[in-house]
């Protein structure tokens, strides 16, 4: 189980200490990869600092080798009457697949995502999303995720291609100094 209770590192400190802390544990919450921790997490899917966000909270299930998040969707996420909007479903699946890259201590961005909408995803019901790694080839990470109801029926599933990036090169201009 990952644990992210240690104090937040500055982004620059984190980058330079990447290899020293790779074995530190993290809860899987947010974009807080052990070596890159932003001062505030404003991610729409998992950010605690985004008041309009979904506040999804992921944990890693070591036995199953997957990230898991249990949640309920309020009417704010309505698509068809009584059910979630397809874009919200895709967001949850993308967020779950993105967490898997933490296992390899990389920052990897979504390049492609395919979603199979199998059954309508209900509002105000207990749901969970699970994600796991399929393969890694160089910078290319392929992950899968699925949303299940309380009866363990798969409501939606996805497969995504994530490309590992150098966060210092890509995000340096966004770092607060």
VEXNUNU-942495 format. One record per atom (N, C-alpha, C, O): chain; atom name; residue in three letters; x, y, z; residue number from 0. Coordinates in steps of 0.1 Angstrom, whole numbers, plus 5000, padded with zeros to 4 digits. Example, Ala and Ser with C-alpha at 12.3 -4.5 7.8 and 13.67 -1.06 7.14 Angstrom:
# VEXNUNU-942495
  chaine  atome  residu  east  north    up  num
       A      N     ALA  5132   4943  5078    0
       A     CA     ALA  5123   4955  5078    0
       A      C     ALA  5132   4967  5078    0
       A      O     ALA  5142   4967  5085    0
       A      N     SER  5128   4978  5071    1
       A     CA     SER  5137   4989  5071    1
       A      C     SER  5129   5000  5079    1
       A      O     SER  5134   5011  5080    1
//
This chain:
# VEXNUNU-942495
  chaine  atome  residu  east  north    up  num
       A      N     UNK  5008   4988  5000    0
       A     CA     UNK  5000   5000  5000    0
       A      C     UNK  5009   5012  5000    0
       A      O     UNK  5018   5013  5008    0
       A      N     UNK  5006   5022  4991    1
       A     CA     UNK  5013   5034  4991    1
       A      C     UNK  5009   5044  5002    1
       A      O     UNK  4997   5042  5006    1
       A      N     UNK  5017   5053  5006    2
       A     CA     UNK  5014   5062  5016    2
       A      C     UNK  5021   5075  5013    2
       A      O     UNK  5033   5076  5011    2
       A      N     UNK  5012   5086  5012    3
       A     CA     UNK  5018   5099  5008    3
       A      C     UNK  5017   5109  5019    3
       A      O     UNK  5014   5120  5017    3
       A      N     UNK  5020   5105  5031    4
       A     CA     UNK  5019   5114  5043    4
       A      C     UNK  5032   5122  5045    4
       A      O     UNK  5032   5131  5053    4
       A      N     UNK  5043   5119  5037    5
       A     CA     UNK  5055   5128  5039    5
       A      C     UNK  5052   5141  5033    5
       A      O     UNK  5044   5143  5025    5
       A      N     UNK  5059   5152  5039    6
       A     CA     UNK  5056   5165  5034    6
       A      C     UNK  5059   5167  5019    6
       A      O     UNK  5068   5160  5013    6
       A      N     UNK  5052   5176  5013    7
       A     CA     UNK  5054   5179  4999    7
       A      C     UNK  5068   5184  4995    7
       A      O     UNK  5073   5193  5002    7
       A      N     UNK  5074   5178  4985    8
       A     CA     UNK  5086   5183  4980    8
       A      C     UNK  5084   5194  4970    8
       A      O     UNK  5074   5194  4963    8
       A      N     UNK  5093   5204  4969    9
       A     CA     UNK  5092   5213  4958    9
       A      C     UNK  5094   5206  4945    9
       A      O     UNK  5101   5195  4945    9
       A      N     UNK  5089   5211  4934   10
       A     CA     UNK  5090   5204  4922   10
       A      C     UNK  5105   5202  4918   10
       A      O     UNK  5109   5191  4914   10
       A      N     UNK  5113   5213  4919   11
       A     CA     UNK  5127   5212  4915   11
       A      C     UNK  5134   5202  4924   11
       A      O     UNK  5142   5194  4919   11
       A      N     UNK  5132   5203  4938   12
       A     CA     UNK  5139   5194  4947   12
       A      C     UNK  5135   5179  4943   12
       A      O     UNK  5143   5170  4942   12
       A      N     UNK  5122   5177  4940   13
       A     CA     UNK  5117   5164  4936   13
       A      C     UNK  5124   5159  4924   13
       A      O     UNK  5127   5147  4923   13
       A      N     UNK  5126   5167  4914   14
       A     CA     UNK  5132   5162  4901   14
       A      C     UNK  5146   5157  4904   14
       A      O     UNK  5150   5147  4899   14
       A      N     UNK  5154   5165  4911   15
       A     CA     UNK  5168   5162  4914   15
       A      C     UNK  5169   5150  4923   15
       A      O     UNK  5180   5144  4923   15
       A      N     UNK  5159   5147  4931   16
       A     CA     UNK  5160   5136  4941   16
       A      C     UNK  5152   5124  4935   16
       A      O     UNK  5150   5114  4943   16
       A      N     UNK  5149   5124  4923   17
       A     CA     UNK  5140   5113  4917   17
       A      C     UNK  5145   5099  4920   17
       A      O     UNK  5138   5091  4925   17
       A      N     UNK  5158   5097  4918   18
       A     CA     UNK  5163   5083  4919   18
       A      C     UNK  5165   5079  4934   18
       A      O     UNK  5165   5068  4937   18
       A      N     UNK  5167   5089  4942   19
       A     CA     UNK  5169   5086  4956   19
       A      C     UNK  5156   5082  4963   19
       A      O     UNK  5156   5075  4973   19
       A      N     UNK  5144   5087  4958   20
       A     CA     UNK  5132   5085  4965   20
       A      C     UNK  5122   5076  4958   20
       A      O     UNK  5111   5074  4961   20
       A      N     UNK  5127   5069  4947   21
       A     CA     UNK  5118   5061  4939   21
       A      C     UNK  5111   5050  4947   21
       A      O     UNK  5100   5046  4944   21
       A      N     UNK  5117   5045  4958   22
       A     CA     UNK  5111   5035  4966   22
       A      C     UNK  5102   5040  4977   22
       A      O     UNK  5096   5032  4984   22
       A      N     UNK  5101   5054  4978   23
       A     CA     UNK  5092   5059  4988   23
       A      C     UNK  5078   5056  4984   23
       A      O     UNK  5075   5054  4972   23
       A      N     UNK  5069   5055  4993   24
       A     CA     UNK  5056   5050  4990   24
       A      C     UNK  5046   5062  4989   24
       A      O     UNK  5048   5073  4994   24
       A      N     UNK  5036   5060  4981   25
       A     CA     UNK  5026   5070  4979   25
       A      C     UNK  5012   5064  4978   25
       A      O     UNK  5011   5052  4975   25
       A      N     UNK  5002   5071  4982   26
       A     CA     UNK  4988   5065  4983   26
       A      C     UNK  4982   5063  4969   26
       A      O     UNK  4972   5056  4968   26
       A      N     UNK  4988   5069  4959   27
       A     CA     UNK  4982   5068  4946   27
       A      C     UNK  4973   5080  4944   27
       A      O     UNK  4967   5081  4933   27
       A      N     UNK  4972   5089  4954   28
       A     CA     UNK  4963   5100  4952   28
       A      C     UNK  4969   5110  4943   28
       A      O     UNK  4981   5113  4944   28
       A      N     UNK  4961   5116  4934   29
       A     CA     UNK  4965   5127  4927   29
       A      C     UNK  4978   5125  4918   29
       A      O     UNK  4982   5114  4916   29
       A      N     UNK  4983   5136  4914   30
       A     CA     UNK  4995   5136  4906   30
       A      C     UNK  5007   5138  4915   30
       A      O     UNK  5015   5148  4913   30
       A      N     UNK  5008   5130  4925   31
       A     CA     UNK  5019   5132  4935   31
       A      C     UNK  5029   5121  4934   31
       A      O     UNK  5033   5115  4944   31
       A      N     UNK  5033   5118  4922   32
       A     CA     UNK  5044   5108  4920   32
       A      C     UNK  5055   5111  4929   32
       A      O     UNK  5058   5123  4931   32
       A      N     UNK  5061   5101  4936   33
       A     CA     UNK  5070   5103  4946   33
       A      C     UNK  5081   5114  4943   33
       A      O     UNK  5085   5121  4953   33
       A      N     UNK  5085   5116  4931   34
       A     CA     UNK  5096   5125  4928   34
       A      C     UNK  5090   5138  4922   34
       A      O     UNK  5098   5147  4918   34
       A      N     UNK  5077   5140  4920   35
       A     CA     UNK  5072   5152  4915   35
       A      C     UNK  5059   5155  4923   35
       A      O     UNK  5049   5149  4920   35
       A      N     UNK  5060   5165  4931   36
       A     CA     UNK  5048   5168  4940   36
       A      C     UNK  5046   5183  4938   36
       A      O     UNK  5054   5191  4943   36
       A      N     UNK  5035   5187  4932   37
       A     CA     UNK  5032   5201  4930   37
       A      C     UNK  5027   5206  4943   37
       A      O     UNK  5021   5198  4952   37
       A      N     UNK  5028   5219  4946   38
       A     CA     UNK  5024   5225  4958   38
       A      C     UNK  5009   5224  4960   38
       A      O     UNK  5005   5222  4971   38
       A      N     UNK  5002   5225  4950   39
       A     CA     UNK  4987   5223  4950   39
       A      C     UNK  4983   5214  4939   39
       A      O     UNK  4988   5215  4928   39
       A      N     UNK  4974   5205  4942   40
       A     CA     UNK  4969   5196  4932   40
       A      C     UNK  4955   5201  4927   40
       A      O     UNK  4945   5199  4934   40
       A      N     UNK  4955   5207  4916   41
       A     CA     UNK  4942   5212  4910   41
       A      C     UNK  4937   5203  4899   41
       A      O     UNK  4928   5208  4891   41
       A      N     UNK  4941   5191  4899   42
       A     CA     UNK  4936   5181  4889   42
       A      C     UNK  4921   5180  4890   42
       A      O     UNK  4916   5179  4901   42
       A      N     UNK  4913   5180  4879   43
       A     CA     UNK  4899   5179  4880   43
       A      C     UNK  4895   5165  4885   43
       A      O     UNK  4885   5165  4893   43
       A      N     UNK  4902   5155  4882   44
       A     CA     UNK  4898   5142  4887   44
       A      C     UNK  4901   5139  4901   44
       A      O     UNK  4893   5134  4908   44
       A      N     UNK  4913   5142  4905   45
       A     CA     UNK  4918   5138  4919   45
       A      C     UNK  4923   5149  4927   45
       A      O     UNK  4927   5147  4939   45
       A      N     UNK  4923   5161  4923   46
       A     CA     UNK  4929   5172  4930   46
       A      C     UNK  4921   5177  4942   46
       A      O     UNK  4909   5180  4942   46
       A      N     UNK  4928   5176  4954   47
       A     CA     UNK  4921   5181  4966   47
       A      C     UNK  4919   5196  4966   47
       A      O     UNK  4911   5201  4973   47
       A      N     UNK  4927   5203  4959   48
       A     CA     UNK  4927   5218  4958   48
       A      C     UNK  4918   5223  4948   48
       A      O     UNK  4917   5236  4946   48
       A      N     UNK  4910   5215  4941   49
       A     CA     UNK  4901   5220  4930   49
       A      C     UNK  4887   5219  4936   49
       A      O     UNK  4881   5208  4936   49
       A      N     UNK  4881   5230  4939   50
       A     CA     UNK  4868   5229  4945   50
       A      C     UNK  4857   5224  4936   50
       A      O     UNK  4847   5219  4940   50
       A      N     UNK  4859   5225  4923   51
       A     CA     UNK  4850   5220  4913   51
       A      C     UNK  4853   5206  4908   51
       A      O     UNK  4846   5200  4900   51
       A      N     UNK  4864   5200  4914   52
       A     CA     UNK  4869   5187  4909   52
       A      C     UNK  4861   5175  4915   52
       A      O     UNK  4852   5177  4923   52
       A      N     UNK  4865   5163  4911   53
       A     CA     UNK  4858   5151  4915   53
       A      C     UNK  4863   5145  4928   53
       A      O     UNK  4856   5138  4934   53
       A      N     UNK  4875   5149  4931   54
       A     CA     UNK  4882   5144  4944   54
       A      C     UNK  4882   5129  4945   54
       A      O     UNK  4880   5123  4955   54
       A      N     UNK  4886   5123  4934   55
       A     CA     UNK  4887   5108  4934   55
       A      C     UNK  4900   5104  4942   55
       A      O     UNK  4910   5111  4941   55
       A      N     UNK  4898   5094  4950   56
       A     CA     UNK  4909   5090  4959   56
       A      C     UNK  4913   5076  4956   56
       A      O     UNK  4905   5067  4959   56
       A      N     UNK  4924   5073  4951   57
       A     CA     UNK  4929   5060  4947   57
       A      C     UNK  4938   5054  4957   57
       A      O     UNK  4946   5061  4963   57
       A      N     UNK  4937   5041  4958   58
       A     CA     UNK  4946   5033  4966   58
       A      C     UNK  4951   5022  4957   58
       A      O     UNK  4945   5018  4947   58
       A      N     UNK  4963   5016  4961   59
       A     CA     UNK  4969   5005  4954   59
       A      C     UNK  4966   4992  4961   59
       A      O     UNK  4969   4991  4973   59
       A      N     UNK  4960   4983  4954   60
       A     CA     UNK  4957   4970  4959   60
       A      C     UNK  4968   4960  4955   60
       A      O     UNK  4968   4956  4943   60
       A      N     UNK  4978   4958  4964   61
       A     CA     UNK  4989   4950  4960   61
       A      C     UNK  4986   4935  4956   61
       A      O     UNK  4992   4930  4947   61
       A      N     UNK  4976   4929  4962   62
       A     CA     UNK  4972   4916  4959   62
       A      C     UNK  4967   4915  4944   62
       A      O     UNK  4971   4905  4937   62
       A      N     UNK  4959   4925  4940   63
       A     CA     UNK  4953   4924  4927   63
       A      C     UNK  4962   4931  4917   63
       A      O     UNK  4960   4930  4905   63
       A      N     UNK  4972   4939  4922   64
       A     CA     UNK  4980   4946  4912   64
       A      C     UNK  4973   4957  4905   64
       A      O     UNK  4975   4960  4893   64
       A      N     UNK  4964   4964  4912   65
       A     CA     UNK  4956   4974  4905   65
       A      C     UNK  4953   4986  4915   65
       A      O     UNK  4953   4985  4927   65
       A      N     UNK  4951   4998  4909   66
       A     CA     UNK  4946   5009  4916   66
       A      C     UNK  4931   5008  4917   66
       A      O     UNK  4925   5004  4907   66
       A      N     UNK  4926   5013  4928   67
       A     CA     UNK  4911   5012  4930   67
       A      C     UNK  4906   5025  4936   67
       A      O     UNK  4913   5031  4945   67
       A      N     UNK  4895   5029  4932   68
       A     CA     UNK  4888   5041  4938   68
       A      C     UNK  4873   5038  4939   68
       A      O     UNK  4867   5034  4929   68
       A      N     UNK  4867   5040  4951   69
       A     CA     UNK  4853   5038  4953   69
       A      C     UNK  4847   5052  4953   69
       A      O     UNK  4853   5061  4959   69
       A      N     UNK  4836   5054  4946   70
       A     CA     UNK  4830   5067  4945   70
       A      C     UNK  4815   5066  4942   70
       A      O     UNK  4810   5055  4939   70
       A      N     UNK  4808   5078  4943   71
       A     CA     UNK  4794   5079  4939   71
       A      C     UNK  4794   5092  4930   71
       A      O     UNK  4801   5102  4933   71
       A      N     UNK  4786   5092  4920   72
       A     CA     UNK  4784   5104  4911   72
       A      C     UNK  4771   5111  4914   72
       A      O     UNK  4761   5105  4914   72
       A      N     UNK  4772   5124  4917   73
       A     CA     UNK  4760   5132  4920   73
       A      C     UNK  4754   5136  4907   73
       A      O     UNK  4759   5134  4897   73
       A      N     UNK  4742   5143  4909   74
       A     CA     UNK  4735   5147  4897   74
       A      C     UNK  4742   5158  4889   74
       A      O     UNK  4739   5160  4877   74
       A      N     UNK  4753   5163  4895   75
       A     CA     UNK  4761   5173  4888   75
       A      C     UNK  4768   5167  4876   75
       A      O     UNK  4771   5174  4866   75
       A      N     UNK  4769   5154  4875   76
       A     CA     UNK  4776   5147  4864   76
       A      C     UNK  4766   5140  4855   76
       A      O     UNK  4769   5130  4848   76
       A      N     UNK  4754   5145  4855   77
       A     CA     UNK  4743   5139  4847   77
       A      C     UNK  4745   5140  4832   77
       A      O     UNK  4750   5150  4826   77
       A      N     UNK  4743   5129  4825   78
       A     CA     UNK  4742   5128  4810   78
       A      C     UNK  4728   5125  4807   78
       A      O     UNK  4719   5133  4808   78
       A      N     UNK  4725   5112  4804   79
       A     CA     UNK  4711   5108  4802   79
       A      C     UNK  4704   5108  4816   79
       A      O     UNK  4711   5107  4826   79
       A      N     UNK  4691   5110  4816   80
       A     CA     UNK  4685   5110  4829   80
       A      C     UNK  4688   5099  4839   80
       A      O     UNK  4687   5087  4835   80
       A      N     UNK  4693   5103  4851   81
       A     CA     UNK  4696   5093  4861   81
       A      C     UNK  4710   5086  4859   81
       A      O     UNK  4713   5077  4867   81
       A      N     UNK  4717   5090  4849   82
       A     CA     UNK  4730   5083  4846   82
       A      C     UNK  4741   5094  4843   82
       A      O     UNK  4738   5105  4840   82
       A      N     UNK  4753   5089  4843   83
       A     CA     UNK  4765   5098  4842   83
       A      C     UNK  4767   5101  4827   83
       A      O     UNK  4764   5093  4818   83
       A      N     UNK  4773   5113  4825   84
       A     CA     UNK  4777   5118  4812   84
       A      C     UNK  4789   5110  4807   84
       A      O     UNK  4797   5106  4815   84
       A      N     UNK  4789   5106  4794   85
       A     CA     UNK  4800   5098  4788   85
       A      C     UNK  4814   5105  4790   85
       A      O     UNK  4824   5098  4792   85
       A      N     UNK  4814   5118  4790   86
       A     CA     UNK  4827   5125  4792   86
       A      C     UNK  4832   5123  4806   86
       A      O     UNK  4844   5122  4808   86
       A      N     UNK  4823   5122  4816   87
       A     CA     UNK  4827   5120  4830   87
       A      C     UNK  4832   5106  4831   87
       A      O     UNK  4842   5103  4838   87
       A      N     UNK  4825   5097  4825   88
       A     CA     UNK  4830   5082  4825   88
       A      C     UNK  4844   5081  4820   88
       A      O     UNK  4853   5075  4825   88
       A      N     UNK  4846   5088  4808   89
       A     CA     UNK  4860   5087  4802   89
       A      C     UNK  4870   5094  4811   89
       A      O     UNK  4881   5089  4812   89
       A      N     UNK  4866   5105  4818   90
       A     CA     UNK  4875   5111  4827   90
       A      C     UNK  4879   5102  4838   90
       A      O     UNK  4891   5102  4842   90
       A      N     UNK  4870   5095  4844   91
       A     CA     UNK  4873   5086  4855   91
       A      C     UNK  4882   5075  4851   91
       A      O     UNK  4892   5072  4858   91
       A      N     UNK  4879   5069  4839   92
       A     CA     UNK  4888   5058  4834   92
       A      C     UNK  4902   5063  4831   92
       A      O     UNK  4912   5057  4834   92
       A      N     UNK  4903   5075  4825   93
       A     CA     UNK  4916   5081  4822   93
       A      C     UNK  4924   5084  4835   93
       A      O     UNK  4936   5081  4835   93
       A      N     UNK  4917   5089  4845   94
       A     CA     UNK  4924   5092  4857   94
       A      C     UNK  4929   5079  4864   94
       A      O     UNK  4940   5078  4869   94
       A      N     UNK  4921   5068  4863   95
       A     CA     UNK  4925   5056  4869   95
       A      C     UNK  4937   5050  4862   95
       A      O     UNK  4946   5045  4868   95
       A      N     UNK  4936   5050  4848   96
       A     CA     UNK  4948   5045  4841   96
       A      C     UNK  4960   5053  4843   96
       A      O     UNK  4971   5047  4843   96
       A      N     UNK  4959   5066  4845   97
       A     CA     UNK  4970   5074  4847   97
       A      C     UNK  4978   5071  4860   97
       A      O     UNK  4990   5072  4861   97
       A      N     UNK  4970   5066  4870   98
       A     CA     UNK  4976   5062  4883   98
       A      C     UNK  4986   5051  4881   98
       A      O     UNK  4996   5050  4889   98
       A      N     UNK  4983   5042  4872   99
       A     CA     UNK  4992   5030  4870   99
       A      C     UNK  5006   5034  4867   99
       A      O     UNK  5015   5026  4871   99
       A      N     UNK  5008   5045  4861  100
       A     CA     UNK  5022   5049  4857  100
       A      C     UNK  5031   5051  4869  100
       A      O     UNK  5043   5051  4868  100
       A      N     UNK  5024   5054  4881  101
       A     CA     UNK  5032   5056  4893  101
       A      C     UNK  5040   5044  4897  101
       A      O     UNK  5050   5045  4903  101
       A      N     UNK  5035   5032  4893  102
       A     CA     UNK  5042   5020  4896  102
       A      C     UNK  5056   5020  4890  102
       A      O     UNK  5065   5013  4895  102
       A      N     UNK  5058   5027  4879  103
       A     CA     UNK  5071   5027  4872  103
       A      C     UNK  5078   5041  4875  103
       A      O     UNK  5089   5043  4869  103
       A      N     UNK  5073   5048  4884  104
       A     CA     UNK  5079   5061  4888  104
       A      C     UNK  5081   5070  4876  104
       A      O     UNK  5092   5076  4875  104
       A      N     UNK  5071   5071  4867  105
       A     CA     UNK  5072   5080  4856  105
       A      C     UNK  5060   5089  4855  105
       A      O     UNK  5049   5086  4861  105
       A      N     UNK  5062   5101  4849  106
       A     CA     UNK  5051   5109  4845  106
       A      C     UNK  5048   5106  4830  106
       A      O     UNK  5057   5107  4822  106
       A      N     UNK  5036   5101  4828  107
       A     CA     UNK  5032   5097  4814  107
       A      C     UNK  5019   5104  4811  107
       A      O     UNK  5009   5102  4819  107
       A      N     UNK  5018   5110  4800  108
       A     CA     UNK  5006   5117  4795  108
       A      C     UNK  4998   5108  4786  108
       A      O     UNK  5003   5100  4778  108
       A      N     UNK  4985   5110  4787  109
       A     CA     UNK  4975   5103  4778  109
       A      C     UNK  4978   5107  4763  109
       A      O     UNK  4977   5118  4760  109
       A      N     UNK  4980   5097  4755  110
       A     CA     UNK  4982   5099  4741  110
       A      C     UNK  4969   5094  4734  110
       A      O     UNK  4964   5101  4725  110
       A      N     UNK  4964   5083  4738  111
       A     CA     UNK  4951   5077  4732  111
       A      C     UNK  4943   5070  4743  111
       A      O     UNK  4949   5065  4752  111
       A      N     UNK  4930   5071  4741  112
       A     CA     UNK  4921   5064  4750  112
       A      C     UNK  4910   5058  4742  112
       A      O     UNK  4904   5066  4734  112
       A      N     UNK  4906   5046  4745  113
       A     CA     UNK  4894   5040  4739  113
       A      C     UNK  4885   5036  4750  113
       A      O     UNK  4889   5030  4760  113
       A      N     UNK  4872   5040  4749  114
       A     CA     UNK  4863   5036  4760  114
       A      C     UNK  4852   5028  4754  114
       A      O     UNK  4846   5031  4743  114
       A      N     UNK  4849   5017  4760  115
       A     CA     UNK  4837   5009  4757  115
       A      C     UNK  4826   5011  4767  115
       A      O     UNK  4828   5008  4779  115
       A      N     UNK  4815   5018  4763  116
       A     CA     UNK  4804   5020  4772  116
       A      C     UNK  4795   5008  4771  116
       A      O     UNK  4787   5007  4762  116
       A      N     UNK  4795   5000  4781  117
       A     CA     UNK  4788   4987  4781  117
       A      C     UNK  4774   4988  4786  117
       A      O     UNK  4765   4982  4781  117
       A      N     UNK  4772   4995  4797  118
       A     CA     UNK  4759   4998  4804  118
       A      C     UNK  4759   5012  4809  118
       A      O     UNK  4770   5017  4813  118
       A      N     UNK  4747   5018  4810  119
       A     CA     UNK  4747   5031  4816  119
       A      C     UNK  4752   5031  4830  119
       A      O     UNK  4750   5022  4838  119
       A      N     UNK  4760   5042  4834  120
       A     CA     UNK  4766   5043  4847  120
       A      C     UNK  4756   5051  4855  120
       A      O     UNK  4755   5063  4852  120
       A      N     UNK  4750   5046  4866  121
       A     CA     UNK  4740   5053  4874  121
       A      C     UNK  4746   5064  4883  121
       A      O     UNK  4757   5063  4887  121
       A      N     UNK  4738   5074  4885  122
       A     CA     UNK  4741   5084  4895  122
       A      C     UNK  4737   5079  4909  122
       A      O     UNK  4728   5070  4910  122
       A      N     UNK  4743   5084  4919  123
       A     CA     UNK  4740   5082  4933  123
       A      C     UNK  4740   5067  4937  123
       A      O     UNK  4733   5063  4946  123
       A      N     UNK  4749   5060  4931  124
       A     CA     UNK  4750   5046  4935  124
       A      C     UNK  4765   5043  4938  124
       A      O     UNK  4774   5050  4932  124
       A      N     UNK  4768   5033  4946  125
       A     CA     UNK  4782   5030  4949  125
       A      C     UNK  4789   5024  4936  125
       A      O     UNK  4783   5014  4930  125
       A      N     UNK  4800   5029  4933  126
       A     CA     UNK  4807   5025  4921  126
       A      C     UNK  4822   5023  4925  126
       A      O     UNK  4826   5029  4935  126
       A      N     UNK  4829   5016  4916  127
       A     CA     UNK  4844   5016  4918  127
       A      C     UNK  4850   5015  4904  127
       A      O     UNK  4845   5010  4895  127
       A      N     UNK  4862   5021  4904  128
       A     CA     UNK  4870   5020  4891  128
       A      C     UNK  4883   5013  4895  128
       A      O     UNK  4889   5015  4906  128
       A      N     UNK  4888   5004  4887  129
       A     CA     UNK  4900   4996  4889  129
       A      C     UNK  4909   4998  4876  129
       A      O     UNK  4904   4998  4865  129
       A      N     UNK  4922   4998  4878  130
       A     CA     UNK  4931   5000  4867  130
       A      C     UNK  4943   4992  4869  130
       A      O     UNK  4948   4989  4880  130
       A      N     UNK  4949   4987  4858  131
       A     CA     UNK  4962   4979  4859  131
       A      C     UNK  4970   4981  4846  131
       A      O     UNK  4965   4986  4835  131
       A      N     UNK  4982   4977  4847  132
       A     CA     UNK  4992   4978  4836  132
       A      C     UNK  4990   4966  4826  132
       A      O     UNK  4988   4955  4830  132
       A      N     UNK  4990   4969  4813  133
       A     CA     UNK  4990   4959  4803  133
       A      C     UNK  5004   4956  4798  133
       A      O     UNK  5008   4945  4797  133
       A      N     UNK  5011   4967  4794  134
       A     CA     UNK  5025   4965  4789  134
       A      C     UNK  5032   4978  4789  134
       A      O     UNK  5026   4989  4789  134
       A      N     UNK  5045   4977  4788  135
       A     CA     UNK  5054   4989  4788  135
       A      C     UNK  5065   4985  4777  135
       A      O     UNK  5071   4975  4778  135
       A      N     UNK  5067   4994  4768  136
       A     CA     UNK  5077   4993  4758  136
       A      C     UNK  5083   5007  4756  136
       A      O     UNK  5078   5016  4750  136
       A      N     UNK  5095   5008  4762  137
       A     CA     UNK  5102   5021  4761  137
       A      C     UNK  5093   5031  4769  137
       A      O     UNK  5090   5029  4780  137
       A      N     UNK  5090   5042  4762  138
       A     CA     UNK  5082   5053  4768  138
       A      C     UNK  5067   5051  4767  138
       A      O     UNK  5059   5058  4773  138
       A      N     UNK  5063   5040  4760  139
       A     CA     UNK  5049   5037  4757  139
       A      C     UNK  5044   5028  4768  139
       A      O     UNK  5048   5016  4770  139
       A      N     UNK  5034   5033  4776  140
       A     CA     UNK  5027   5025  4786  140
       A      C     UNK  5013   5023  4782  140
       A      O     UNK  5006   5032  4779  140
       A      N     UNK  5009   5010  4782  141
       A     CA     UNK  4995   5007  4779  141
       A      C     UNK  4988   5002  4792  141
       A      O     UNK  4993   4992  4798  141
       A      N     UNK  4977   5008  4795  142
       A     CA     UNK  4970   5005  4807  142
       A      C     UNK  4955   5003  4804  142
       A      O     UNK  4950   5007  4794  142
       A      N     UNK  4948   4996  4813  143
       A     CA     UNK  4934   4994  4812  143
       A      C     UNK  4927   4998  4825  143
       A      O     UNK  4933   4998  4836  143
       A      N     UNK  4914   5001  4824  144
       A     CA     UNK  4906   5004  4836  144
       A      C     UNK  4892   5000  4833  144
       A      O     UNK  4887   4998  4821  144
       A      N     UNK  4884   4998  4844  145
       A     CA     UNK  4870   4995  4842  145
       A      C     UNK  4862   5001  4854  145
       A      O     UNK  4867   5002  4865  145
       A      N     UNK  4850   5005  4851  146
       A     CA     UNK  4841   5009  4862  146
       A      C     UNK  4831   4998  4864  146
       A      O     UNK  4825   4993  4855  146
       A      N     UNK  4829   4995  4877  147
       A     CA     UNK  4820   4984  4881  147
       A      C     UNK  4809   4989  4891  147
       A      O     UNK  4812   4999  4898  147
       A      N     UNK  4798   4983  4891  148
       A     CA     UNK  4788   4986  4901  148
       A      C     UNK  4789   4977  4913  148
       A      O     UNK  4799   4969  4914  148
       A      N     UNK  4780   4978  4923  149
       A     CA     UNK  4781   4970  4935  149
       A      C     UNK  4779   4955  4933  149
       A      O     UNK  4782   4947  4942  149
       A      N     UNK  4774   4952  4921  150
       A     CA     UNK  4772   4937  4918  150
       A      C     UNK  4784   4932  4910  150
       A      O     UNK  4783   4921  4905  150
       A      N     UNK  4794   4940  4909  151
       A     CA     UNK  4806   4936  4901  151
       A      C     UNK  4804   4935  4886  151
       A      O     UNK  4811   4929  4879  151
       A      N     UNK  4793   4942  4881  152
       A     CA     UNK  4791   4942  4867  152
       A      C     UNK  4800   4953  4861  152
       A      O     UNK  4800   4964  4866  152
       A      N     UNK  4806   4950  4850  153
       A     CA     UNK  4814   4960  4843  153
       A      C     UNK  4805   4969  4835  153
       A      O     UNK  4798   4965  4826  153
       A      N     UNK  4805   4982  4838  154
       A     CA     UNK  4797   4992  4831  154
       A      C     UNK  4804   4999  4820  154
       A      O     UNK  4798   5002  4810  154
       A      N     UNK  4817   5001  4822  155
       A     CA     UNK  4825   5007  4811  155
       A      C     UNK  4839   5003  4813  155
       A      O     UNK  4844   5000  4824  155
       A      N     UNK  4847   5002  4802  156
       A     CA     UNK  4861   4998  4803  156
       A      C     UNK  4869   5006  4793  156
       A      O     UNK  4863   5011  4783  156
       A      N     UNK  4882   5007  4795  157
       A     CA     UNK  4890   5015  4786  157
       A      C     UNK  4904   5009  4785  157
       A      O     UNK  4908   5001  4793  157
       A      N     UNK  4910   5014  4775  158
       A     CA     UNK  4924   5010  4772  158
       A      C     UNK  4931   5023  4768  158
       A      O     UNK  4925   5031  4760  158
       A      N     UNK  4943   5026  4774  159
       A     CA     UNK  4949   5039  4771  159
       A      C     UNK  4964   5037  4768  159
       A      O     UNK  4971   5028  4774  159
       A      N     UNK  4969   5045  4759  160
       A     CA     UNK  4983   5046  4756  160
       A      C     UNK  4988   5059  4763  160
       A      O     UNK  4983   5070  4760  160
       A      N     UNK  4998   5058  4771  161
       A     CA     UNK  5005   5069  4778  161
       A      C     UNK  5019   5069  4774  161
       A      O     UNK  5026   5059  4773  161
       A      N     UNK  5024   5082  4772  162
       A     CA     UNK  5038   5084  4768  162
       A      C     UNK  5045   5090  4779  162
       A      O     UNK  5041   5101  4784  162
       A      N     UNK  5056   5084  4784  163
       A     CA     UNK  5064   5089  4795  163
       A      C     UNK  5072   5102  4790  163
       A      O     UNK  5077   5102  4779  163
       A      N     UNK  5072   5112  4798  164
       A     CA     UNK  5078   5125  4794  164
       A      C     UNK  5088   5129  4805  164
       A      O     UNK  5088   5123  4816  164
       A      N     UNK  5096   5138  4802  165
       A     CA     UNK  5105   5144  4811  165
       A      C     UNK  5098   5156  4817  165
       A      O     UNK  5096   5166  4810  165
       A      N     UNK  5093   5156  4830  166
       A     CA     UNK  5085   5166  4835  166
       A      C     UNK  5093   5180  4836  166
       A      O     UNK  5087   5190  4835  166
       A      N     UNK  5106   5179  4838  167
       A     CA     UNK  5114   5191  4839  167
       A      C     UNK  5113   5199  4826  167
       A      O     UNK  5112   5211  4826  167
       A      N     UNK  5115   5192  4815  168
       A     CA     UNK  5114   5199  4802  168
       A      C     UNK  5100   5203  4799  168
       A      O     UNK  5098   5215  4794  168
       A      N     UNK  5090   5195  4801  169
       A     CA     UNK  5077   5198  4797  169
       A      C     UNK  5070   5209  4806  169
       A      O     UNK  5063   5217  4801  169
       A      N     UNK  5073   5209  4819  170
       A     CA     UNK  5065   5217  4828  170
       A      C     UNK  5074   5228  4835  170
       A      O     UNK  5068   5235  4844  170
       A      N     UNK  5086   5230  4832  171
       A     CA     UNK  5095   5239  4838  171
       A      C     UNK  5089   5253  4838  171
       A      O     UNK  5091   5261  4848  171
       A      N     UNK  5083   5258  4828  172
       A     CA     UNK  5077   5271  4827  172
       A      C     UNK  5065   5273  4836  172
       A      O     UNK  5061   5285  4839  172
       A      N     UNK  5060   5262  4842  173
       A     CA     UNK  5048   5264  4851  173
       A      C     UNK  5052   5263  4865  173
       A      O     UNK  5043   5264  4874  173
       A      N     UNK  5065   5261  4868  174
       A     CA     UNK  5069   5259  4882  174
       A      C     UNK  5070   5273  4889  174
       A      O     UNK  5076   5282  4883  174
       A      N     UNK  5063   5274  4900  175
       A     CA     UNK  5064   5287  4908  175
       A      C     UNK  5078   5288  4914  175
       A      O     UNK  5082   5278  4920  175
       A      N     UNK  5084   5299  4913  176
       A     CA     UNK  5097   5301  4919  176
       A      C     UNK  5096   5311  4930  176
       A      O     UNK  5107   5314  4937  176
//
